[in-house]
Amino acid sequence: MLSVTIHEAGYNKNNLYVRDVQFEVNQGEIVGLTGSNGAGKSTAIKTILGVMGEFKGEVTYPDGYKISYIPEEPILYEHLTLWEHLEFAAASHHMPESAWKENAYRLLETFQLRNVTNQLPIHFSKGMKQKTLIVLGAMVKPDIYIIDEPFIGLDPIATKNLISLLVSERNDGAAILMSTHVLDSAEKLCDRFILMAQGTVITQGDMKTITSYANKPEGTSLLDCFYEILESSHD
Ligand SMILES: Nc1ncnc2c1ncn2[C@@H]1O[C@H](COP(=O)(O)OP(=O)(O)OP(=O)(O)O)[C@@H](O)[C@H]1O
């Protein structure tokens, strides 16, 4: 469904940091993009979104598919209320109110934002802003989710609700690519993992593949596997 080939990409010609990245995210699948600070995850995500200055490669997905991007740093309009943000997101996907309103109400309820729809999200707390972005992304029922660090700033209840939302969206057939450092949540949630370091993919696959790549016994946590892989890649 989403097919990504990055031969090279970066912020400018002199810093083509991300290279030789190839992966797919299929329908009904959650793929976790992981790696240390500066590994190139956000650069890879921005490349997929088509906003990187320099890019050689190919990103494809079926025509007409809806994509939602949920960024790490909430991007919100200063003068729009929460409800106006929802209307704007729907309008940008040419969706009539009947196609999104019910879903939006359900999401606002889940993420405890129902009582603040007339307020300006720019003045919300960090977590409330993050939840606003999640509601905006999910209300249009996208075919593909691209999510950068969704768990940072969320309280435990919101984290649990986000996990349930993503599982339900996956079960409904969405393809979900999610970058995260929160490996315990990633391990529970993701069907496959892509481990990046220094701008490229070190290994990718399901838990079994990652465990065997790390030379660890079955049942080893994702964190311990990645620690082992990254440590030995320095040798
Ligand atoms: N706005 C920018 N302009 C120029 N270079 C950047 C910019 N943002 C990141 N970089 C560089 O791109 C490289 C990869 O960074 P990137 O943000 O993709 O890593 P990341 O894996 O998302 O890290 P983190 O986990 O810390 O968010 C780093 O060397 C970084 O210095």
Ligand as a Chemical Component Dictionary entry (heavy atoms), coordinates in Angstrom:
data_LIG
# 
_chem_comp.id                   LIG 
_chem_comp.type                 NON-POLYMER 
_chem_comp.pdbx_formal_charge   0 
_chem_comp.three_letter_code    LIG 
# 
loop_
_chem_comp_atom.comp_id 
_chem_comp_atom.atom_id 
_chem_comp_atom.alt_atom_id 
_chem_comp_atom.type_symbol 
_chem_comp_atom.charge 
_chem_comp_atom.model_Cartn_x 
_chem_comp_atom.model_Cartn_y 
_chem_comp_atom.model_Cartn_z 
_chem_comp_atom.pdbx_ordinal 
LIG N1  N1  N 0 15.857 21.237 10.222 1  
LIG C1  C1  C 0 17.019 20.623 9.996  2  
LIG N2  N2  N 0 17.974 21.184 9.202  3  
LIG C2  C2  C 0 19.132 20.569 8.949  4  
LIG N3  N3  N 0 19.469 19.353 9.437  5  
LIG C3  C3  C 0 18.576 18.745 10.234 6  
LIG C4  C4  C 0 17.314 19.340 10.568 7  
LIG N4  N4  N 0 16.628 18.478 11.376 8  
LIG C5  C5  C 0 17.434 17.413 11.545 9  
LIG N5  N5  N 0 18.598 17.552 10.861 10 
LIG C6  C6  C 0 19.712 16.598 10.802 11 
LIG O1  O1  O 0 19.277 15.396 10.187 12 
LIG C7  C7  C 0 19.858 14.266 10.842 13 
LIG C8  C8  C 0 18.760 13.281 11.212 14 
LIG O2  O2  O 0 17.861 13.870 12.139 15 
LIG P1  P1  P 0 16.362 13.375 12.348 16 
LIG O3  O3  O 0 15.612 14.524 12.957 17 
LIG O4  O4  O 0 15.859 12.771 11.094 18 
LIG O5  O5  O 0 16.598 12.214 13.414 19 
LIG P2  P2  P 0 15.534 11.396 14.290 20 
LIG O6  O6  O 0 15.885 9.944  14.121 21 
LIG O7  O7  O 0 14.145 11.801 13.970 22 
LIG O8  O8  O 0 15.962 11.866 15.749 23 
LIG P3  P3  P 0 15.117 12.113 17.103 24 
LIG O9  O9  O 0 14.847 10.765 17.683 25 
LIG O10 O10 O 0 16.104 12.867 17.931 26 
LIG O11 O11 O 0 13.891 12.898 16.766 27 
LIG C9  C9  C 0 20.632 14.803 12.040 28 
LIG O12 O12 O 0 22.002 14.797 11.692 29 
LIG C10 C10 C 0 20.132 16.210 12.211 30 
LIG O13 O13 O 0 21.162 17.044 12.665 31 
# 
loop_
_chem_comp_bond.comp_id 
_chem_comp_bond.atom_id_1 
_chem_comp_bond.atom_id_2 
_chem_comp_bond.value_order 
_chem_comp_bond.pdbx_ordinal 
LIG N1  C1  SING 1  
LIG C1  N2  SING 2  
LIG C1  C4  DOUB 3  
LIG N2  C2  DOUB 4  
LIG C2  N3  SING 5  
LIG N3  C3  DOUB 6  
LIG C3  C4  SING 7  
LIG C3  N5  SING 8  
LIG C4  N4  SING 9  
LIG N4  C5  DOUB 10 
LIG C5  N5  SING 11 
LIG N5  C6  SING 12 
LIG C6  O1  SING 13 
LIG C6  C10 SING 14 
LIG O1  C7  SING 15 
LIG C7  C8  SING 16 
LIG C7  C9  SING 17 
LIG C8  O2  SING 18 
LIG O2  P1  SING 19 
LIG P1  O3  DOUB 20 
LIG P1  O4  SING 21 
LIG P1  O5  SING 22 
LIG O5  P2  SING 23 
LIG P2  O6  DOUB 24 
LIG P2  O7  SING 25 
LIG P2  O8  SING 26 
LIG O8  P3  SING 27 
LIG P3  O9  DOUB 28 
LIG P3  O10 SING 29 
LIG P3  O11 SING 30 
LIG C9  O12 SING 31 
LIG C9  C10 SING 32 
LIG C10 O13 SING 33 
# 
